[in-house]
């Protein structure tokens, strides 16, 4: 009866993996249906005034008296994609500064005017920069960067959630609104691929893969498969099949401890060191585990690497390979 229950649980776990995959795809598709920031292309842009690093302010209605296009870029000083697209924006701005202006403001609460001023100087940016403050509270930002292109009529012509892919991408959008043939029709909202969404999806999928794989491994090693459902106990039991279970616990704790170090803003070196330590600890066990299932050293090394460690364990747990203890100390444990 217990074996029947285990098979039922295994089927449910596999169904959950499939469900997570489908939901991730569904939500990522639905996310592109509208801008999701409280305003849509084709709608009038509310007037706003933001403070700039040079002590002045920028008001949308005043800018539109002199320019045919206002690019409102909302970023954060720590944002990698923001930093990557700024050189392209600078080049396009320099080429079209007579007819368009870029106003880039930080929407991150912890950024100060001094931080943005230093950021602007260090990145050799010449377009106006400052802080969003509460002037843009009518927008619901999904993340950084978010860029709005506002045409000569004060209408939102394009909303870009995420960074532009390259200079040509940004330049083509600017040229569209500056073209003498521009008819006032807005472009559809564009969203960069949400890496965060897929990351969360993969975390769920990889966790389920690991549970299923370990379940099979423990069963083949003569242990209780349901132990794979319990955090820390699962790695302790798996490591115990071929090595020392406490090393598994130590390796498993390295990642969450590293994440805590990041949260309390310790130097990133701590995080990297812990990742390396966890990897080095897992190598001997991975090699022994691969050997116990009749696999080679290459397979064993891959078992310690991200992504393949989940897939590899699924292969061992659900595949035809049989477990055969090869170390006397493993048998003792």
KEKE-3310 file (N, C-alpha, C; in steps of 0.2 Angstrom, whole numbers, plus 5000, padded with zeros to 4 digits):
npx = (5004:5010:5019:5011:5005:5017:5019:5008:5011:5022:5017:5009:5019:5026:5015:5014:5026:5024:5013:5018:5027:5018:5010:5020:5023:5011:5008:5019:5015:5003:5007:5011:5000:4995:5002:5003:5007:4998:4995:4992:4998:4993:4986:4984:4998:5000:5004:5020:5033:5049:5064:5081:5098:5106:5101:5090:5073:5062:5049:5035:5026:5032:5044:5039:5035:5047:5052:5050:5048:5048:5058:5055:5064:5065:5074:5086:5100:5107:5104:5107:5103:5099:5110:5117:5110:5111:5123:5119:5107:5113:5120:5110:5103:5112:5113:5100:5096:5091:5078:5073:5072:5079:5074:5080:5076:5078:5069:5071:5069:5080:5090:5099:5100:5114:5120:5114:5120:5133:5133:5129:5140:5150:5147:5147:5136:5125:5112:5097:5096:5089:5079:5064:5055:5040:5033:5029:5020:5008:5011:5013:5026:5033:5046:5064:5073:5060:5053:5045:5039:5035:5025:5024:5012:5009:5005:5006:5017:5024:5027:5040:5044:5058:5074:5080:5084:5096:5106:5100:5087:5082:5084:5077:5064:5064:5066:5054:5044:5049:5048:5043:5032:5024:5009:5003:4998:5000:5013:5013:5014:5029:5038:5052:5060:5055:5066:5066:5054:5055:5065:5060:5051:5059:5066:5056:5053:5065:5066:5056:5060:5072:5066:5059:5069:5078:5070:5068:5082:5084:5075:5080:5092:5088:5082:5070:5059:5051:5058:5064:5056:5058:5067:5084:5085:5083:5095:5104:5101:5103:5117:5121:5120:5132:5142:5146:5132:5132:5140:5132:5122:5129:5134:5122:5117:5125:5121:5109:5114:5123:5114:5108:5119:5120:5108:5109:5119:5132:5149:5150:5159:5158:5146:5150:5161:5155:5147:5157:5162:5152:5150:5163:5162:5151:5156:5165:5154:5145:5153:5155:5142:5138:5147:5141:5130:5135:5139:5151:5165:5163:5150:5148:5154:5146:5134:5136:5134:5125:5108:5111:5112:5099:5093:5101:5100:5087:5088:5095:5087:5074:5078:5085:5096:5104:5107:5122:5131:5148:5157:5164:5163:5151:5142:5142:5137)
npy = (4994:5006:5008:5011:5023:5031:5031:5038:5050:5054:5055:5066:5076:5077:5081:5094:5100:5101:5110:5121:5125:5128:5138:5148:5152:5156:5167:5176:5178:5185:5196:5205:5210:5223:5239:5240:5250:5260:5269:5271:5269:5281:5289:5305:5312:5315:5332:5335:5339:5338:5337:5341:5337:5348:5358:5364:5362:5351:5353:5345:5351:5363:5358:5353:5364:5367:5356:5342:5329:5320:5311:5301:5293:5281:5276:5266:5268:5257:5248:5236:5234:5247:5255:5249:5253:5267:5273:5271:5279:5291:5294:5294:5305:5315:5316:5321:5332:5344:5343:5334:5328:5320:5315:5309:5300:5295:5282:5275:5274:5276:5282:5297:5315:5318:5306:5303:5314:5311:5299:5303:5310:5301:5292:5300:5307:5318:5322:5329:5324:5317:5316:5306:5308:5312:5316:5308:5299:5294:5284:5267:5258:5244:5240:5243:5247:5259:5267:5281:5287:5303:5312:5326:5331:5329:5317:5300:5290:5278:5265:5258:5244:5239:5237:5245:5235:5238:5251:5254:5250:5259:5271:5269:5270:5283:5290:5287:5295:5308:5309:5317:5311:5306:5301:5303:5292:5280:5268:5251:5245:5239:5226:5220:5204:5196:5192:5190:5184:5172:5166:5164:5155:5144:5141:5136:5125:5118:5115:5105:5096:5092:5086:5075:5068:5065:5057:5046:5042:5039:5029:5019:5017:5011:5018:5029:5036:5048:5056:5065:5076:5084:5098:5100:5088:5080:5082:5077:5064:5060:5062:5053:5041:5038:5045:5057:5063:5075:5084:5086:5094:5105:5110:5113:5124:5134:5142:5149:5156:5164:5172:5179:5186:5195:5202:5209:5217:5214:5213:5208:5198:5189:5181:5175:5168:5158:5152:5145:5137:5129:5122:5116:5107:5099:5092:5080:5071:5071:5065:5052:5048:5047:5037:5026:5024:5019:5028:5040:5050:5063:5065:5065:5077:5086:5084:5092:5105:5120:5118:5106:5098:5096:5090:5079:5072:5068:5060:5049:5045:5042:5034:5019:5015:5006:5007:5005:5003:5008:5012:5008:5015:5023:5013:5010:5022)
npz = (5000:5004:4994:4983:4987:4986:4973:4969:4974:4968:4954:4956:4959:4947:4939:4945:4941:4928:4928:4934:4923:4913:4919:4921:4908:4904:4912:4908:4895:4897:4903:4894:4889:4892:4897:4911:4920:4924:4915:4897:4880:4869:4877:4885:4893:4910:4916:4923:4935:4939:4949:4945:4944:4942:4950:4944:4938:4928:4918:4910:4901:4898:4892:4880:4873:4867:4861:4851:4855:4870:4881:4894:4906:4918:4931:4941:4952:4954:4944:4932:4918:4915:4916:4905:4894:4893:4887:4873:4873:4875:4864:4854:4859:4857:4844:4840:4848:4846:4843:4852:4869:4883:4898:4912:4927:4944:4951:4962:4979:4989:4982:4981:4977:4976:4973:4961:4953:4954:4947:4935:4930:4931:4921:4910:4904:4896:4895:4904:4921:4937:4951:4953:4964:4971:4960:4950:4955:4950:4941:4940:4943:4936:4936:4934:4920:4915:4902:4894:4879:4874:4864:4852:4855:4868:4871:4876:4867:4866:4877:4886:4894:4903:4896:4881:4867:4859:4852:4839:4841:4850:4843:4832:4837:4842:4830:4823:4830:4827:4814:4799:4794:4804:4811:4823:4829:4842:4847:4851:4868:4874:4881:4889:4890:4905:4916:4929:4932:4925:4932:4944:4941:4936:4948:4956:4947:4947:4960:4962:4953:4959:4970:4965:4959:4969:4977:4970:4970:4983:4986:4978:4984:4995:5005:5013:5002:5004:5012:5004:5003:5014:5019:5021:5028:5017:5009:5018:5019:5006:5004:5013:5008:5000:5006:5018:5028:5035:5028:5017:5022:5026:5014:5008:5016:5012:5002:5006:5017:5011:5004:5014:5018:5008:5009:5021:5017:5017:5010:4993:4991:5001:4998:4986:4990:4998:4989:4981:4991:4994:4982:4981:4991:4987:4976:4979:4984:4973:4963:4969:4970:4957:4953:4960:4953:4942:4933:4924:4928:4922:4922:4935:4940:4933:4941:4951:4947:4943:4937:4929:4940:4945:4934:4932:4943:4942:4931:4937:4947:4941:4930:4922:4928:4941:4959:4968:4981:4983:4992:5008:5019:5016:5017:5030:5036)
capx = (5000:5014:5022:5005:5005:5023:5018:5003:5014:5027:5013:5007:5025:5027:5010:5015:5031:5021:5008:5023:5029:5012:5008:5025:5022:5004:5009:5023:5012:4998:5010:5012:4994:4995:5008:5003:5010:4993:4994:4993:4999:4988:4983:4988:5003:4999:5010:5024:5039:5054:5070:5087:5105:5109:5097:5084:5067:5060:5041:5034:5022:5037:5048:5035:5035:5053:5054:5044:5048:5051:5059:5055:5067:5065:5079:5089:5107:5110:5101:5112:5100:5098:5117:5119:5107:5112:5127:5115:5103:5117:5122:5104:5101:5117:5111:5093:5095:5088:5071:5070:5076:5079:5074:5081:5075:5078:5063:5072:5068:5086:5094:5099:5103:5121:5121:5113:5124:5140:5132:5129:5147:5155:5144:5148:5129:5124:5105:5095:5095:5087:5075:5057:5051:5032:5030:5027:5017:5003:5014:5014:5032:5034:5053:5068:5071:5054:5054:5039:5041:5029:5025:5023:5005:5008:5002:5011:5017:5027:5030:5045:5046:5064:5079:5080:5089:5102:5105:5096:5081:5080:5085:5071:5058:5064:5065:5047:5040:5052:5047:5037:5026:5021:5002:5000:4996:5005:5015:5011:5018:5035:5041:5058:5059:5055:5071:5064:5048:5057:5070:5056:5048:5064:5067:5050:5053:5071:5065:5052:5064:5076:5063:5057:5075:5080:5065:5070:5088:5084:5072:5085:5097:5085:5080:5063:5059:5047:5063:5066:5052:5060:5073:5090:5085:5084:5102:5108:5100:5106:5124:5123:5120:5138:5147:5144:5127:5133:5143:5127:5119:5134:5134:5115:5117:5130:5117:5104:5118:5126:5109:5107:5125:5118:5102:5112:5123:5139:5153:5148:5164:5155:5142:5154:5165:5150:5145:5162:5163:5146:5152:5168:5159:5147:5160:5166:5148:5143:5157:5153:5135:5138:5150:5137:5125:5138:5141:5158:5167:5161:5143:5148:5155:5140:5129:5137:5133:5118:5104:5111:5112:5093:5091:5105:5097:5081:5090:5097:5081:5069:5081:5086:5102:5103:5111:5126:5136:5155:5162:5163:5161:5145:5137:5142:5133)
capy = (5000:5012:5009:5014:5030:5034:5032:5043:5057:5055:5057:5073:5080:5078:5086:5101:5103:5103:5115:5127:5127:5131:5145:5153:5154:5160:5174:5180:5181:5190:5202:5209:5213:5231:5242:5239:5255:5265:5274:5267:5272:5285:5293:5311:5311:5321:5336:5334:5343:5334:5340:5339:5337:5355:5363:5366:5357:5350:5352:5342:5356:5368:5355:5352:5370:5368:5349:5337:5322:5320:5304:5300:5287:5280:5271:5266:5269:5250:5244:5235:5235:5254:5257:5246:5257:5274:5275:5271:5284:5297:5295:5296:5312:5320:5317:5324:5336:5350:5341:5329:5328:5314:5317:5302:5302:5289:5281:5271:5279:5277:5286:5304:5319:5317:5299:5304:5318:5307:5294:5306:5312:5295:5289:5304:5308:5325:5324:5330:5318:5319:5311:5306:5310:5310:5319:5302:5294:5292:5278:5261:5255:5237:5238:5248:5254:5260:5273:5283:5292:5307:5315:5334:5333:5327:5310:5294:5287:5272:5263:5252:5241:5235:5241:5244:5230:5241:5258:5254:5249:5265:5276:5268:5273:5291:5293:5286:5301:5314:5309:5322:5307:5304:5303:5303:5285:5277:5261:5246:5244:5234:5223:5216:5198:5196:5187:5188:5179:5165:5164:5161:5149:5139:5140:5131:5119:5114:5112:5099:5091:5089:5082:5069:5064:5062:5052:5040:5040:5037:5023:5014:5016:5007:5023:5032:5042:5054:5061:5070:5082:5088:5102:5098:5080:5077:5082:5073:5057:5058:5062:5047:5035:5037:5049:5059:5067:5082:5088:5088:5099:5111:5112:5116:5130:5139:5147:5154:5160:5169:5177:5183:5191:5200:5206:5213:5222:5213:5213:5202:5193:5183:5177:5172:5163:5153:5148:5141:5132:5124:5119:5111:5102:5094:5088:5073:5067:5070:5059:5046:5046:5045:5030:5021:5022:5017:5034:5042:5056:5069:5065:5066:5084:5089:5083:5098:5111:5122:5116:5099:5094:5094:5085:5073:5067:5065:5054:5044:5043:5039:5030:5012:5014:5004:5009:5000:5006:5007:5014:5004:5020:5024:5008:5011:5028)
capz = (5000:5004:4987:4979:4989:4984:4965:4968:4976:4962:4949:4958:4959:4940:4937:4948:4937:4921:4929:4934:4917:4909:4922:4919:4901:4903:4915:4904:4889:4899:4906:4888:4886:4893:4901:4918:4924:4926:4909:4891:4874:4866:4882:4887:4899:4915:4917:4929:4936:4942:4951:4942:4948:4942:4954:4941:4937:4921:4918:4904:4897:4896:4887:4874:4869:4863:4858:4847:4859:4877:4883:4901:4907:4925:4932:4948:4951:4954:4939:4927:4911:4914:4914:4898:4888:4894:4881:4867:4873:4875:4857:4850:4861:4854:4837:4839:4854:4843:4843:4857:4875:4887:4906:4916:4934:4948:4954:4968:4985:4992:4978:4982:4971:4976:4970:4953:4951:4953:4942:4928:4929:4930:4915:4904:4902:4896:4896:4911:4926:4943:4955:4952:4970:4971:4954:4945:4959:4946:4938:4944:4940:4937:4937:4931:4918:4912:4898:4891:4874:4874:4857:4852:4857:4875:4871:4877:4861:4867:4884:4886:4901:4902:4892:4874:4865:4857:4850:4834:4843:4853:4838:4827:4840:4842:4823:4822:4832:4825:4807:4797:4792:4810:4811:4830:4832:4847:4846:4857:4874:4873:4887:4889:4893:4912:4918:4936:4931:4923:4937:4950:4938:4936:4955:4957:4943:4949:4967:4961:4949:4964:4975:4962:4958:4976:4979:4966:4972:4990:4985:4975:4989:5001:5010:5012:4997:5006:5015:4999:5004:5020:5018:5025:5029:5010:5007:5023:5017:4999:5005:5018:5003:4997:5009:5025:5027:5037:5023:5013:5026:5026:5007:5007:5020:5010:4997:5010:5021:5006:5002:5020:5018:5003:5012:5026:5013:5018:5004:4989:4992:5006:4994:4981:4994:5001:4983:4980:4996:4993:4976:4982:4996:4984:4971:4981:4984:4966:4960:4972:4968:4950:4953:4963:4948:4936:4928:4924:4932:4919:4924:4943:4940:4931:4946:4956:4943:4943:4931:4928:4946:4946:4929:4933:4949:4939:4927:4941:4951:4937:4925:4924:4932:4948:4964:4971:4986:4982:4998:5014:5024:5015:5019:5038:5037)
cpx = (5004:5017:5017:5005:5011:5022:5013:5006:5019:5023:5011:5013:5026:5022:5011:5021:5028:5016:5012:5025:5024:5010:5014:5025:5016:5005:5014:5020:5006:5001:5011:5006:4993:5001:5008:5006:5005:4992:4995:4995:4993:4984:4987:4992:5001:5005:5013:5030:5043:5061:5076:5093:5108:5106:5091:5078:5066:5052:5039:5031:5027:5042:5045:5034:5041:5055:5048:5044:5052:5052:5060:5058:5067:5069:5081:5097:5111:5108:5106:5109:5100:5105:5119:5116:5108:5117:5123:5110:5107:5118:5116:5102:5106:5115:5104:5092:5091:5080:5068:5075:5074:5079:5074:5081:5075:5072:5064:5073:5075:5091:5094:5102:5110:5123:5120:5118:5131:5139:5132:5136:5151:5153:5144:5141:5128:5116:5103:5094:5093:5083:5067:5053:5044:5029:5027:5023:5010:5005:5015:5020:5033:5041:5057:5072:5064:5054:5047:5042:5034:5030:5024:5016:5004:5005:5007:5011:5020:5029:5034:5046:5052:5068:5078:5085:5096:5101:5100:5089:5078:5080:5079:5064:5058:5063:5057:5043:5043:5051:5042:5031:5022:5014:4999:4997:5001:5007:5013:5016:5023:5037:5047:5056:5060:5060:5069:5058:5050:5062:5066:5053:5053:5066:5062:5051:5059:5070:5061:5056:5069:5073:5061:5064:5078:5076:5067:5077:5088:5080:5076:5090:5094:5083:5073:5063:5056:5052:5065:5062:5054:5066:5078:5091:5086:5091:5106:5107:5103:5114:5126:5123:5127:5144:5145:5138:5127:5136:5138:5123:5123:5134:5127:5114:5121:5126:5113:5109:5121:5121:5108:5113:5123:5113:5105:5118:5131:5143:5151:5153:5161:5151:5146:5158:5161:5148:5150:5163:5158:5148:5157:5166:5155:5150:5161:5160:5145:5147:5156:5146:5134:5141:5145:5131:5128:5139:5148:5159:5164:5153:5143:5150:5149:5134:5130:5136:5126:5114:5104:5111:5104:5091:5095:5102:5090:5082:5092:5091:5076:5072:5082:5092:5101:5109:5115:5132:5143:5160:5159:5160:5153:5140:5137:5137:5125)
cpy = (5006:5013:5012:5021:5034:5035:5037:5050:5059:5058:5065:5078:5082:5082:5093:5104:5105:5109:5122:5130:5131:5138:5150:5156:5158:5167:5178:5182:5186:5196:5207:5212:5220:5233:5240:5244:5261:5270:5269:5271:5275:5289:5299:5310:5317:5325:5334:5338:5339:5338:5337:5340:5344:5360:5366:5361:5357:5349:5350:5347:5361:5365:5354:5358:5371:5362:5346:5331:5323:5313:5304:5294:5287:5274:5270:5265:5262:5246:5243:5236:5243:5257:5255:5251:5264:5276:5276:5277:5291:5299:5297:5303:5317:5321:5320:5329:5342:5349:5337:5330:5322:5317:5310:5304:5295:5288:5276:5276:5280:5281:5294:5308:5319:5311:5300:5308:5315:5302:5297:5308:5306:5291:5294:5306:5316:5327:5325:5324:5321:5314:5312:5309:5308:5313:5314:5297:5291:5286:5273:5257:5248:5235:5244:5244:5254:5267:5274:5288:5296:5312:5323:5336:5331:5321:5305:5290:5280:5271:5257:5250:5237:5239:5240:5239:5232:5248:5259:5254:5256:5271:5275:5271:5281:5293:5292:5293:5307:5314:5314:5318:5304:5306:5303:5297:5282:5270:5257:5246:5238:5232:5219:5209:5198:5191:5185:5183:5172:5162:5161:5155:5143:5137:5134:5124:5115:5111:5105:5094:5087:5084:5075:5065:5061:5057:5046:5037:5036:5030:5017:5012:5012:5012:5025:5037:5048:5059:5066:5077:5086:5092:5100:5090:5077:5076:5077:5066:5055:5057:5055:5041:5033:5041:5051:5064:5074:5086:5090:5094:5106:5114:5116:5123:5136:5145:5152:5158:5166:5174:5181:5188:5197:5205:5211:5218:5221:5213:5207:5197:5187:5178:5173:5166:5157:5149:5143:5136:5127:5120:5114:5106:5097:5090:5081:5068:5066:5065:5052:5043:5044:5038:5025:5019:5020:5022:5036:5048:5063:5070:5067:5074:5088:5089:5089:5104:5113:5119:5108:5095:5092:5088:5079:5069:5064:5059:5048:5041:5039:5034:5023:5010:5011:5006:5004:5003:5004:5008:5010:5009:5023:5019:5008:5017:5026)
cpz = (5000:4997:4982:4981:4986:4976:4964:4969:4970:4956:4950:4957:4951:4937:4939:4943:4931:4922:4930:4928:4913:4912:4921:4912:4900:4906:4911:4898:4891:4901:4900:4885:4887:4897:4908:4923:4926:4920:4903:4885:4871:4871:4884:4893:4903:4915:4924:4930:4941:4944:4948:4946:4947:4946:4951:4941:4930:4922:4911:4899:4894:4891:4880:4870:4865:4859:4856:4851:4865:4879:4890:4903:4915:4927:4939:4947:4951:4948:4933:4920:4910:4912:4907:4893:4888:4888:4875:4867:4873:4867:4853:4852:4858:4847:4835:4845:4852:4843:4848:4864:4879:4894:4909:4923:4938:4951:4961:4974:4989:4988:4980:4976:4970:4972:4963:4950:4949:4948:4935:4926:4927:4923:4909:4901:4902:4896:4903:4915:4933:4947:4953:4958:4969:4965:4950:4949:4955:4942:4942:4941:4941:4938:4934:4925:4915:4908:4894:4885:4873:4868:4858:4855:4864:4876:4872:4870:4861:4875:4883:4893:4900:4897:4885:4872:4863:4855:4844:4836:4846:4848:4833:4830:4840:4835:4821:4824:4830:4817:4805:4795:4798:4811:4818:4833:4836:4845:4852:4862:4872:4880:4886:4892:4901:4915:4925:4936:4930:4928:4942:4947:4938:4943:4957:4954:4946:4956:4966:4957:4954:4969:4972:4961:4964:4978:4976:4969:4979:4990:4983:4980:4996:5007:5009:5007:4999:5010:5010:5000:5009:5019:5023:5026:5022:5008:5012:5021:5011:5000:5009:5013:5001:5001:5016:5024:5030:5032:5018:5016:5025:5019:5005:5010:5017:5006:5002:5015:5017:5004:5008:5020:5013:5006:5017:5024:5015:5011:5000:4989:4996:5002:4989:4984:4996:4995:4981:4985:4995:4987:4977:4987:4992:4979:4973:4981:4977:4963:4963:4970:4961:4949:4955:4958:4942:4931:4929:4928:4929:4922:4932:4944:4938:4936:4951:4953:4943:4936:4930:4934:4947:4940:4930:4938:4946:4935:4931:4945:4947:4931:4927:4928:4939:4953:4967:4975:4984:4987:5004:5019:5023:5017:5027:5040:5036)
residu = (UNK:UNK:UNK:UNK:UNK:UNK:UNK:UNK:UNK:UNK:UNK:UNK:UNK:UNK:UNK:UNK:UNK:UNK:UNK:UNK:UNK:UNK:UNK:UNK:UNK:UNK:UNK:UNK:UNK:UNK:UNK:UNK:UNK:UNK:UNK:UNK:UNK:UNK:UNK:UNK:UNK:UNK:UNK:UNK:UNK:UNK:UNK:UNK:UNK:UNK:UNK:UNK:UNK:UNK:UNK:UNK:UNK:UNK:UNK:UNK:UNK:UNK:UNK:UNK:UNK:UNK:UNK:UNK:UNK:UNK:UNK:UNK:UNK:UNK:UNK:UNK:UNK:UNK:UNK:UNK:UNK:UNK:UNK:UNK:UNK:UNK:UNK:UNK:UNK:UNK:UNK:UNK:UNK:UNK:UNK:UNK:UNK:UNK:UNK:UNK:UNK:UNK:UNK:UNK:UNK:UNK:UNK:UNK:UNK:UNK:UNK:UNK:UNK:UNK:UNK:UNK:UNK:UNK:UNK:UNK:UNK:UNK:UNK:UNK:UNK:UNK:UNK:UNK:UNK:UNK:UNK:UNK:UNK:UNK:UNK:UNK:UNK:UNK:UNK:UNK:UNK:UNK:UNK:UNK:UNK:UNK:UNK:UNK:UNK:UNK:UNK:UNK:UNK:UNK:UNK:UNK:UNK:UNK:UNK:UNK:UNK:UNK:UNK:UNK:UNK:UNK:UNK:UNK:UNK:UNK:UNK:UNK:UNK:UNK:UNK:UNK:UNK:UNK:UNK:UNK:UNK:UNK:UNK:UNK:UNK:UNK:UNK:UNK:UNK:UNK:UNK:UNK:UNK:UNK:UNK:UNK:UNK:UNK:UNK:UNK:UNK:UNK:UNK:UNK:UNK:UNK:UNK:UNK:UNK:UNK:UNK:UNK:UNK:UNK:UNK:UNK:UNK:UNK:UNK:UNK:UNK:UNK:UNK:UNK:UNK:UNK:UNK:UNK:UNK:UNK:UNK:UNK:UNK:UNK:UNK:UNK:UNK:UNK:UNK:UNK:UNK:UNK:UNK:UNK:UNK:UNK:UNK:UNK:UNK:UNK:UNK:UNK:UNK:UNK:UNK:UNK:UNK:UNK:UNK:UNK:UNK:UNK:UNK:UNK:UNK:UNK:UNK:UNK:UNK:UNK:UNK:UNK:UNK:UNK:UNK:UNK:UNK:UNK:UNK:UNK:UNK:UNK:UNK:UNK:UNK:UNK:UNK:UNK:UNK:UNK:UNK:UNK:UNK:UNK:UNK:UNK:UNK:UNK:UNK:UNK:UNK:UNK:UNK:UNK:UNK:UNK:UNK:UNK:UNK:UNK:UNK:UNK:UNK:UNK:UNK:UNK:UNK:UNK:UNK:UNK:UNK:UNK:UNK:UNK:UNK:UNK:UNK:UNK:UNK:UNK:UNK:UNK:UNK)
# end
